[in-house]
Amino acid sequence: MVQSLRMMEEWTDSLLDEGVWQQALLLALIGACIGSFLNVVLYRLPRGMSVNNPRRSFCPTCHAPIPWRFNLPIISWLILRGRSACCRKPISPRYFIVELVCFLMFGSVALFFDYEPLIARLLISLWGAGMLAILIMDWEYMVVFRRLVFAAAGCGLAAAVLSPMLVGAGTLDAWEGLLWGCVGILAGYVIFRVVALVGKLMLGRREFRFSEPTRWELCQIGDNLDIELTAGGHSLRWTMIFADSHSTLTLQNAQVDQMPGDSCTVQFTPTHMIIGESSYSLEDFDSLSGTCCAVSSKHAAMGLGDAWIAMAIGSVCGWQGVVFSLVIGSLISIFLALVLRVHRGEPMPFGPPLVMASYLWLVAGPQLLEWYFGLLS
């Protein structure tokens, strides 16, 4: 406890240094600009658009180009009172929130990690911004884009080279930081793949049987990023079912409205519907519906995207941070499920709780573990 108080005193004294606050303000302003760019990524990437073309930002409603004076991070949204200057349509508060969060995040990292080189603090902040984009994308669309994961992992690994202690290295040697960063990336992927395999064996099979033929429907949701099957009040999403190549989805005693015929077994793959010996591309149908007497699926209990997120976590938090994020992320996920009243069987992304837990590890993870084991002893 005395040592912790001394560390807190030294950190407080370092904040009195004028240079630390100047660096914090510099990184905070950079963070606001990064937040503005993240808003572009969050809008365009799910829609299959290039983040560079068109180069200028445009109104999400009328698509008119936005002049630079109305595209200032944080400030413009406040001045325009949450409405676009061209058509006066409401602009989502998320644009303002993302820019503000990045502003505060970059500034906080500059202050909290003031003992690290400025470039290392910038890389840690960029890692945090990338994870924020992954969090929002997974929460809204239940999709994890690998390019975001690779960008975050690259920043994290570079930060580990400059600050080896982040990933649990025992020295300040850059090569050891690189080694432990790579170990963290590998550990993140392997641990979550093993967890997904165990979860599939224990919880991966689901079956719904109906006493009489029940309506089912297959349709695209979330700006066509996902497909959902609904039947008898139950719903199954493609991103959850087909997380790996061995997943299956079957309708028993089914009929398809778009293809009249006798009742039969209908199987689905990520891209096709299989009836008997015939295979039909899902892209050829705007929607599919019919009746069935049972729905069965065999799929992973955890999506492959979570393993990619764990890789990005391991790049800057090390293998210890991966394990911590898995445990604490599970607790956060249970808490969110209770608060949001998510029923059993309903899909819920695990990525956001993982990212939240990784932030907690980065700020105070080792100290929390030391406190916890201190209580046990």
Sequence and secondary structure as in RCSB ss.txt:
>XXXX:A:sequence
MVQSLRMMEEWTDSLLDEGVWQQALLLALIGACIGSFLNVVLYRLPRGMSVNNPRRSFCPTCHAPIPWRFNLPII
SWLILRGRSACCRKPISPRYFIVELVCFLMFGSVALFFDYEPLIARLLISLWGAGMLAILIMDWEYMVVFRRLVF
AAAGCGLAAAVLSPMLVGAGTLDAWEGLLWGCVGILAGYVIFRVVALVGKLMLGRREFRFSEPTRWELCQIGDNL
DIELTAGGHSLRWTMIFADSHSTLTLQNAQVDQMPGDSCTVQFTPTHMIIGESSYSLEDFDSLSGTCCAVSSKHA
AMGLGDAWIAMAIGSVCGWQGVVFSLVIGSLISIFLALVLRVHRGEPMPFGPPLVMASYLWLVAGPQLLEWYFGL
LS
>XXXX:A:secstr
 HHHHHHHHHHHHHHTSHHHHHHHHHHHHHHHHHHHHHHHHHHHGGGT  SSSSSS B TTT  B  GGG  TTH
HHHHTTTB TTT  B  HHHHHHHHHHHHHHHHHHHHTTTS HHHHHHHHHHHHHHHHHHHHHHHHS   HHHHH
HHHHHHHHHHHH GGGGT SS  HHHHHHHHHHHHHHHHHHHHHHHHHHHHHH EEEEEEEEEEEEEEEEETTTT
EEEEEETTEEEEHHHHTSSTT EEEEEEEEETTEEEEEEEEEE SSEEEETTEEEEGGG S EEEEEEEEEEE  
SS HHHHHHHHHHHHHHHHHHHHHHHHHHHHHHHHHHHHTT  TT    SHHHHHHHHHHHHHHHHHHHHHHHHH
H 
